Amino acid sequence: MADQVAERIVTRRGPIVSSWERLKRRLKSKSFRSGVATTMATILAIAGALMILFPIAWMLSTSLKTKFGVFKIPPEWIPMNPQWHNYSEALTFNPFHIYFKNTIFYAVSVMIGELLSCSLIAYGFARLRAPGRDKLFLAVLATMMLPAQVTIIPRYIFFVRVLGWRDSYKPLIVPAFFGSAYLIFLLRQFYMGISKEMDEAARIDGCGYFSTWWRIILPLSKPALGAVAILSFMWHWNTFMGPLLYLSSNKKYTLSLGLQMFRAPFGGTPFHWLMAASLVTVLPCVIVFFFTQRYFIQGIVITGLKG
Amino acid sequence: MGVLARVIPEGKQARRETLAFYFSISPWIIGTLFFTIGPVIASLLLSFTKYSPGVGFKLPVWLGLENYQTLIHDRIVWKSLQVTVYYTILAVPLGIVASLSLAVLLNQDVPGLSIFRTIYYLPSVITGVAVSFLWMWILNPQFGIINYVIAVLVGPSGIIPLGIQGPKWFFSEQWAVPGLVVMSLWGLGGPMIIYLASLQGVPTPLYDAATIDGANAWQRFRHITLPLISPVILFTFITGMIGSFQVFTQAYIISGGDGGPNYATMFYVLNIFMNAFRFYRMGYASALAWILFWIILALTLLSLRASRRMIYYEAPGERR
């Protein structure tokens, strides 16, 4: 035994280490522990992602069942006979094609209005100098903090009673052309990051202030404009209280109002149709989001970090 | 051409720029006057009147402070405050903890970060009526998937037979608001993205130095990460609190518009809406709206004041 130990001392460099010691040392090493940490984090992240996606998958699953199939216990996870015709039924039970058209008209109009107005207004705040400019910008920020409830009642009275815009999209669309504080803030921050040399070069070439805005700043700010367009479109696609207040005739309803039509008392709500229609309502936003997530997330992050 | 530009007197150039500025701002000025400042003043005045426009033209009747006196004795108003505060107390802290944990998790060099970000952010993109209906279905007491899972796990014939039955959620007075909180947690991707971005702004050398000094993961989080992202947490806390005080759509949809069962989902803004547009008590509703404004303002200022000792702000000039 002694000569075996002696042999080990002579033939190996460094301290005597048994294989058990070596295993323990590797388990404690930083690279292994951080590898384990990363793997565990990944597993948790995947589990969480599945839980997040599950409701949407469940929405799809429910939409493909029969009216009473949705009530089966234990529930069918993937329906055996997908009832694709649910979709055509749900969307014709109520005139969803009309609601869809209305919602597109509304969301796109507002998006255009906000894009035009906010980019011009933000340009003024970011690039043009004038007395009182910064105080006015503080006022813009202040309006962001005002809860909407303080203004909805007089706005309703103004639009419906004074202007007579009853059952109309005008109260919903017209204000968009006058700017929106949050988007003005976002664009102004972005514009302030554009190098001033562009402006000066344009000025030297004879551009007035508005040509500079239209021909130089706007094209340069496509990412920010993209973020504004997407935020505006998505927000107004999903909005509920505005249309609820100002639209009364069924044929003018947006999708968010139209979805309510599926409600029936005493548990008679046709969930298979409701889920089908909900999925259709939600789908455009999801698609837009997938194609534009970079702009979207960028917009959120900019206002979140600087806020 | 450049020489010519310098020859033009300062005053004239400045005046043209000022004019251009006010011209470019004009939509905002007009809009704010008509759609913000005007209405704010009008609603303040309205709050002192009784104004119930039905058919035909009626003028507001001056009431002085009577609306405010009525409001103090209105049981429904107090109930609505209670519902709203209950929801806020549950949803905001839980939301922050959940989103922050998720952000920290994803920040561990997880592969495919952008895919995870997309997936977790997805629910925030589809807010609104469809989501409310979806969760009404998921939290359906008899047929919803959540109660089924509860039954399978801890029900009378479940894996661990504890005899626990899933609550009646939106049909129960006690579980309606918690149900809404669960629904709101689905949207934790929104704040998470902001936290993730700010986490990635924490300089790594700080962590390395701490590790060398012997700090473990929790100590690193508590003494480096948390202080450095505390301004962002404050931001999401305040915006989350303001948002939860203004909950309307979910409450309207899941209760069918009446704030039930037994006012368990009568959120404050829902109550304002009902008073203004169902009962046509617009003066009273305006008073309610102004109270909400003061409450939100007070809470925001309180949060800012209370947080001063807890928030670490970098020295000015270091970050911009």
Interface residues (C-beta under 8 A of the other chain):
Chain A: S34 A37 T38 A41 T42 L44 A45 G48 A49 I52 L53 P55 I56 W58 M59 T62 V70 F71 I73 P74 P75 S117 L120 I121 Y123 G124 F125 L128 R129 A130 P131 R133 L136 A139 V140 T143 M145 L146 P147 A148 Q149 V150 T151 I152 I153 P154 R155 Y156 I157 F158 R161 P175 F177 F178 G179 I184 R203 I204 D205 G206 G208 Y209 F210 W213 M234 N238 T239 F240 M241 L244 L245 L255 S256 L257 L259 Q260 F262 R263 F271 L274 M275 S278 L279 T281 V282 C285 V286 F289 F290 Q293 F296 I297 I300 V301 G304 L305 G307
Chain B: M1 G2 A5 A14 R16 E17 T18 A20 F21 Y22 F23 S24 I25 P27 W28 I30 G31 T32 F34 F35 T36 G38 P39 V40 A42 S43 L46 P53 L102 L105 L106 Q108 D109 V110 P111 F116 R117 T118 I119 Y120 Y121 L122 P123 V125 I126 T127 G128 V129 A130 V131 F133 L134 W135 W137 I138 Q142 F143 I145 Y148 V152 W186 G189 G190 I193 I194 A197 S198 G201 V232 F235 T236 T239 I242 F245 Q246 F248 T249 Y252 I253 G256 V269 I272 F273 A276 F277 M282 A285 S286 A289 W290 L292 F293 I296 T300
